[in-house]
Every structure is written in structure tokens, then in C-alpha cells.
Amino acid sequence: MLKLLHQTIQQTRALSSATAAVTRLHRSVYCRVYPTVVVHPDGSTINIRYHEPRKIIKLPLDLSTLSESERKSRLEARKPRKKVKIMDEVEDNFNARKYMKYIKNKK
């Protein structure tokens, strides 16, 4: 009876929520995953495994938690900026007759 009790104690495995983090993933087929950093809106980061090769994933900011002035400034930053058109006027006062004396005529 003591042998049977000793064998059952050895066969049981202490599983917890931290076993996957401490050891390897217990899967028969491994899918390809890439190390990725997830950035929360408050600036905190988490290292995860992601199925696509991305370096950083930035989660969106909840605008309802911001103050009115911060919300307006964020919404203004999202809008496309207007392009400034520079009108460059070229003064064309070139006179070709002024340089006719430098051209040699072939006879």
C-alpha cells in the first residue's frame, strides 16, 4: 500500500497558472510567434508573443477619459495639416537683343 501511495504522489504534477511562463509551451505543434511589445494608453508595456512579425502594438486611447482641452488637442492633431502653397513669381526681364552682339554670324 505504501508503494502505491508513493507512486501516485510521484505521478501527480503540480500545475499552476505560472507553469507556462516558467517552462516551455506544452504543445505538440508549435505555431510561429514573434516577440512583440504592447503599449497601453497610459504608457505601460507588456512583452507578448504575436502571430504576425510586429515590433510594437500601440493600443488606442479612450477619448472619454480625457479632459475637454486634451480631447480637442488630440482631435486637432489627427486632422490633416493644410499644405502651404508658395507662389514664387519670377521676374522675367531678359532681353535677347542685349546679347546679340556676342553671337557670331556665319557667312
C-alpha positions as CSV (number, residue, x, y, z in Angstrom):
1,M,0.0,0.0,0.0
2,L,2.9,2.4,0.8
3,K,4.4,1.7,-2.7
4,L,1.1,2.5,-4.4
5,L,0.8,5.7,-2.4
6,H,4.4,6.6,-3.2
7,Q,3.8,6.0,-7.0
8,T,0.6,8.2,-7.1
9,I,2.5,11.0,-5.4
10,Q,5.3,10.9,-7.9
11,Q,2.8,10.8,-10.9
12,T,0.8,13.9,-9.9
13,R,2.1,17.1,-11.3
14,A,1.7,20.4,-9.6
15,L,0.1,22.6,-12.3
16,S,-0.4,26.3,-11.8
17,S,-1.0,29.4,-13.9
18,A,2.7,30.1,-13.9
19,T,3.9,26.9,-15.4
20,A,3.7,28.1,-19.0
21,A,5.7,31.2,-18.1
22,V,8.4,29.3,-16.2
23,T,8.8,26.4,-18.7
24,R,8.1,25.9,-22.3
25,L,4.7,25.9,-24.1
26,H,3.3,22.4,-23.8
27,R,2.0,21.9,-27.4
28,S,2.5,19.2,-29.9
29,V,2.5,21.7,-32.8
30,Y,4.2,25.0,-32.4
31,C,2.9,27.9,-34.3
32,R,5.3,30.6,-35.4
33,V,5.1,33.6,-32.9
34,Y,7.1,36.7,-32.7
35,P,8.2,38.7,-29.7
36,T,6.1,41.9,-29.6
37,V,5.7,44.9,-27.2
38,V,2.2,46.0,-26.4
39,V,2.0,49.7,-25.3
40,H,-1.1,50.7,-23.2
41,P,-2.5,54.2,-23.4
42,D,-1.0,55.0,-20.0
43,G,2.5,54.2,-21.3
44,S,2.9,50.8,-19.6
45,T,4.3,48.0,-21.7
46,I,3.9,44.2,-21.9
47,N,6.0,41.7,-23.8
48,I,3.8,39.2,-25.7
49,R,4.1,36.6,-28.4
50,Y,2.2,37.6,-31.5
51,H,1.3,35.7,-34.7
52,E,2.5,38.5,-37.0
53,P,6.0,40.0,-37.1
54,R,5.4,43.3,-35.4
55,K,7.7,45.2,-33.2
56,I,5.2,47.4,-31.3
57,I,1.5,47.4,-30.9
58,K,0.0,50.6,-29.5
59,L,-3.4,50.4,-28.0
60,P,-5.8,53.3,-28.7
61,L,-6.6,56.0,-26.2
62,D,-10.1,56.3,-24.8
63,L,-11.1,59.9,-25.5
64,S,-14.0,59.8,-23.0
65,T,-11.5,59.7,-20.1
66,L,-9.6,62.9,-21.2
67,S,-10.4,66.5,-20.3
68,E,-12.1,68.7,-22.8
69,S,-8.9,70.6,-23.7
70,E,-6.9,67.4,-24.1
71,R,-9.6,65.9,-26.3
72,K,-9.7,68.9,-28.6
73,S,-5.9,69.0,-28.9
74,R,-5.8,65.3,-29.8
75,L,-8.6,65.6,-32.4
76,E,-6.9,68.6,-34.0
77,A,-3.6,66.6,-34.2
78,R,-5.5,63.8,-36.1
79,K,-6.7,66.2,-38.8
80,P,-4.5,66.5,-41.9
81,R,-2.4,69.6,-42.0
82,K,-3.0,72.2,-44.7
83,K,-0.2,72.5,-47.2
84,V,1.2,75.9,-47.6
85,K,1.4,76.9,-51.3
86,I,4.3,79.2,-52.0
87,M,3.7,81.4,-55.0
88,D,7.2,82.2,-56.4
89,E,6.9,84.9,-59.0
90,V,9.9,85.0,-61.4
91,E,10.7,88.4,-62.8
92,D,11.3,87.9,-66.4
93,N,13.1,90.9,-67.8
94,F,15.5,89.0,-70.1
95,N,16.2,90.9,-73.3
96,A,17.8,88.7,-76.0
97,R,18.7,91.7,-78.2
98,K,21.1,92.8,-75.5
99,Y,23.3,89.8,-76.2
100,M,23.1,89.8,-80.0
101,K,26.5,91.4,-80.2
102,Y,28.2,88.3,-78.7
103,I,26.8,85.9,-81.3
104,K,28.9,85.5,-84.4
105,N,27.1,85.3,-87.7
106,K,28.3,82.6,-90.2
107,K,28.6,83.8,-93.7
